[in-house]
Amino acid sequence: MEKEIIVYSTPLCVPCENLKKFLREEGLEFKVKDIMMDSEAAELLEEKGVRSAPALGINGKILFGVDLRPENLRKELYL
């Protein structure tokens, strides 16, 4: 089953760009939602307790903070 991957990002966010680069290097397709422009995406993150970008959605599960370290991401992405 292909996973739906969404990067929740903001403009000029270096960690956001690093996350997108990591996903591209892993050969994964993903969507990007700019939480400064997409109020629904911003509200979703707020409901989940996420206070800053980047965050990553994998099939509806939101990852942020230490969950975004490469070793943790690989575990989530390849389950």
DRENGULUM-336035 format. One record per residue: residue number from 1; residue in three letters; z, y, x of N, C-alpha, C in turn. Coordinates in Angstrom, 1 decimal. Atoms other than C-alpha are relative to their C-alpha. Layout:
% DRENGULUM-336035
REC|num|residuo|npz|npy|npx|capz|capy|capx|cpz|cpy|cpx
REC|NUM|Ala|Z|Y|X|Z|Y|X|Z|Y|X
...
% end
This chain:
% DRENGULUM-336035
REC|num|residuo|npz|npy|npx|capz|capy|capx|cpz|cpy|cpx
REC|1|Met|0.0|-1.2|0.8|0.0|0.0|0.0|0.0|1.2|0.9
REC|2|Glu|0.1|-1.2|-0.8|-1.0|3.4|1.4|1.1|0.9|-0.5
REC|3|Lys|-1.1|-0.9|0.4|1.9|5.9|1.5|-0.5|1.4|-0.2
REC|4|Glu|0.3|-1.4|0.2|1.7|9.4|0.1|0.9|0.8|1.0
REC|5|Ile|-0.8|-0.8|-1.0|2.8|11.7|3.0|-0.3|1.4|-0.2
REC|6|Ile|0.1|-1.5|0.2|3.5|15.4|2.4|0.9|0.7|1.1
REC|7|Val|-0.7|-0.8|-0.9|4.5|17.8|5.1|0.4|1.3|-0.7
REC|8|Tyr|-0.5|-1.2|0.6|6.6|20.7|3.7|0.2|1.0|1.2
REC|9|Ser|0.1|-0.8|-1.2|5.9|23.6|6.1|0.1|1.5|-0.4
REC|10|Thr|0.1|-1.5|0.1|6.0|27.4|6.6|-0.9|0.5|1.0
REC|11|Pro|0.9|-0.6|-1.1|3.7|29.7|8.5|0.8|0.2|1.3
REC|12|Leu|-0.5|-0.2|-1.3|4.3|30.0|12.2|1.3|-0.8|0.4
REC|13|Cys|-1.2|0.9|-0.2|6.8|27.1|12.2|-0.5|-1.0|1.1
REC|14|Val|0.4|0.8|-1.1|6.5|25.4|15.6|0.4|-1.5|-0.3
REC|15|Pro|-0.4|1.3|0.3|8.5|22.3|14.5|-1.0|-0.6|-1.1
REC|16|Cys|1.0|0.5|1.0|6.1|22.0|11.5|-1.3|-0.4|0.6
REC|17|Glu|1.2|0.4|-0.7|3.1|22.0|13.8|0.2|-1.2|0.8
REC|18|Asn|-0.3|1.2|-0.8|4.7|19.4|16.0|0.0|-1.2|-0.9
REC|19|Leu|0.0|1.1|0.9|5.3|17.2|13.0|-1.4|-0.4|-0.4
REC|20|Lys|1.4|0.3|0.3|1.7|17.5|11.9|-0.8|-0.7|1.1
REC|21|Lys|0.7|0.6|-1.2|0.5|16.7|15.4|0.4|-1.4|0.2
REC|22|Phe|-0.5|1.4|-0.1|2.7|13.6|15.5|-0.7|-0.9|-1.0
REC|23|Leu|0.6|0.8|1.0|1.3|12.4|12.2|-1.5|-0.3|0.3
REC|24|Arg|1.4|0.2|-0.3|-2.3|13.0|13.3|-0.1|-1.0|1.2
REC|25|Glu|0.0|1.0|-1.1|-1.6|11.1|16.6|0.3|-1.4|-0.4
REC|26|Glu|-0.3|1.3|0.5|-0.3|8.2|14.6|-1.1|-0.5|-0.9
REC|27|Gly|1.2|0.4|0.8|-3.6|8.2|12.6|0.3|0.0|-1.5
REC|28|Leu|-0.4|-0.1|1.4|-1.9|9.1|9.3|-0.6|1.2|-0.7
REC|29|Glu|0.5|-1.1|0.8|-3.4|11.1|6.5|1.2|0.6|-0.7
REC|30|Phe|-1.1|-0.7|0.7|-1.1|13.7|4.9|-0.5|1.3|-0.6
REC|31|Lys|0.2|-1.3|0.6|-1.0|16.7|2.7|1.0|1.0|0.5
REC|32|Val|-0.9|-1.0|-0.4|0.6|20.0|3.6|0.3|0.9|-1.2
REC|33|Lys|-0.4|-1.0|1.0|2.6|22.2|1.2|0.8|1.1|0.7
REC|34|Asp|-0.7|-1.2|-0.5|3.5|25.7|2.3|1.1|0.4|-1.0
REC|35|Ile|-1.1|-0.3|0.9|6.9|26.3|0.8|0.2|1.5|-0.3
REC|36|Met|-0.1|-1.4|0.2|6.5|30.0|1.1|-1.0|0.4|-1.2
REC|37|Met|1.0|-0.3|1.0|3.5|29.9|-1.3|0.1|-1.0|-1.2
REC|38|Asp|-0.1|1.0|1.1|4.3|26.8|-3.4|1.4|-0.1|-0.5
REC|39|Ser|-1.4|-0.1|0.5|7.3|27.5|-5.5|0.5|-1.4|-0.5
REC|40|Glu|-0.4|1.4|0.5|7.4|23.9|-7.0|0.5|-0.8|1.2
REC|41|Ala|-0.4|0.7|-1.2|7.6|22.5|-3.5|1.3|0.5|0.6
REC|42|Ala|-1.3|-0.7|-0.4|10.3|25.0|-2.5|1.2|-0.5|-0.9
REC|43|Glu|-1.1|0.4|0.9|12.3|24.1|-5.6|0.4|-1.5|0.2
REC|44|Leu|-0.3|1.4|-0.2|12.0|20.4|-4.9|0.9|-0.2|1.2
REC|45|Leu|-0.9|0.1|-1.2|13.4|20.8|-1.4|1.4|0.5|-0.2
REC|46|Glu|-1.3|-0.6|0.3|16.2|23.0|-2.6|0.8|-1.0|-0.8
REC|47|Glu|-0.7|1.0|0.8|17.1|20.3|-5.2|0.5|-1.1|0.9
REC|48|Lys|-0.4|1.1|-0.9|17.3|17.8|-2.3|0.9|0.4|1.1
REC|49|Gly|-0.9|-0.6|-1.0|19.5|20.1|-0.2|-0.6|0.4|1.3
REC|50|Val|0.7|-0.3|-1.2|16.8|20.9|2.3|0.0|1.6|0.1
REC|51|Arg|-0.1|-1.5|-0.1|17.3|24.5|3.6|-1.0|0.6|0.9
REC|52|Ser|1.0|-0.5|-1.0|14.5|24.8|6.2|-1.1|-1.0|0.2
REC|53|Ala|1.1|0.8|-0.3|11.2|23.5|7.2|0.1|-0.4|1.5
REC|54|Pro|0.8|0.9|0.9|9.9|21.1|8.2|0.8|-1.0|-0.7
REC|55|Ala|-0.5|1.1|0.7|10.5|18.4|5.8|-1.2|-0.9|-0.3
REC|56|Leu|1.1|0.9|0.2|8.5|15.3|5.1|0.3|-0.9|-1.2
REC|57|Gly|-0.1|0.8|1.1|7.9|13.5|1.9|-0.8|-1.3|0.2
REC|58|Ile|0.7|1.2|-0.1|7.0|9.8|2.0|0.3|-0.8|-1.3
REC|59|Asn|-0.1|0.6|1.3|6.3|8.3|-1.4|1.2|0.5|-0.8
REC|60|Gly|-1.1|-0.6|0.8|8.8|10.8|-2.9|1.3|0.1|0.7
REC|61|Lys|-1.3|-0.1|-0.8|11.6|10.3|-0.3|-0.2|1.2|0.9
REC|62|Ile|0.0|-1.2|-0.9|12.4|13.5|1.5|0.8|-0.2|1.3
REC|63|Leu|-0.7|0.1|-1.3|13.2|13.4|5.2|0.1|1.4|0.7
REC|64|Phe|-0.2|-1.2|-0.7|14.5|16.3|7.3|1.0|-0.1|1.0
REC|65|Gly|-1.0|0.0|-1.1|16.6|17.2|10.3|-0.2|-1.2|0.9
REC|66|Val|0.2|1.1|-1.0|17.3|14.2|12.5|-0.9|-1.1|-0.4
REC|67|Asp|1.0|1.0|0.5|15.2|12.0|10.2|-1.4|0.2|0.6
REC|68|Leu|1.3|-0.3|-0.4|12.2|13.7|11.7|-0.2|-0.3|1.5
REC|69|Arg|0.2|0.5|-1.4|12.8|12.4|15.3|-1.0|-1.1|0.0
REC|70|Pro|1.1|1.1|0.0|9.8|10.2|16.3|0.5|-1.4|-0.3
REC|71|Glu|-0.5|1.4|0.2|11.9|7.0|16.5|0.4|-0.2|-1.4
REC|72|Asn|-0.4|0.2|1.4|13.3|7.6|13.0|-1.2|0.0|-0.9
REC|73|Leu|1.2|-0.1|0.8|9.9|8.6|11.6|-0.8|-1.3|0.0
REC|74|Arg|0.8|1.2|-0.1|8.2|5.5|12.9|0.6|-1.1|-0.9
REC|75|Lys|-0.6|1.0|0.8|10.8|3.3|11.1|-0.3|0.3|-1.5
REC|76|Glu|0.3|-0.3|1.4|10.2|5.1|7.8|-1.5|-0.1|-0.3
REC|77|Leu|1.5|0.0|0.3|6.4|5.3|8.1|-0.5|-1.4|0.0
REC|78|Tyr|0.6|1.3|-0.1|5.9|1.7|9.0|0.9|-1.1|-0.6
REC|79|Leu|-0.8|1.0|0.7|8.4|-0.1|6.7|-0.9|-0.9|-0.9
% end
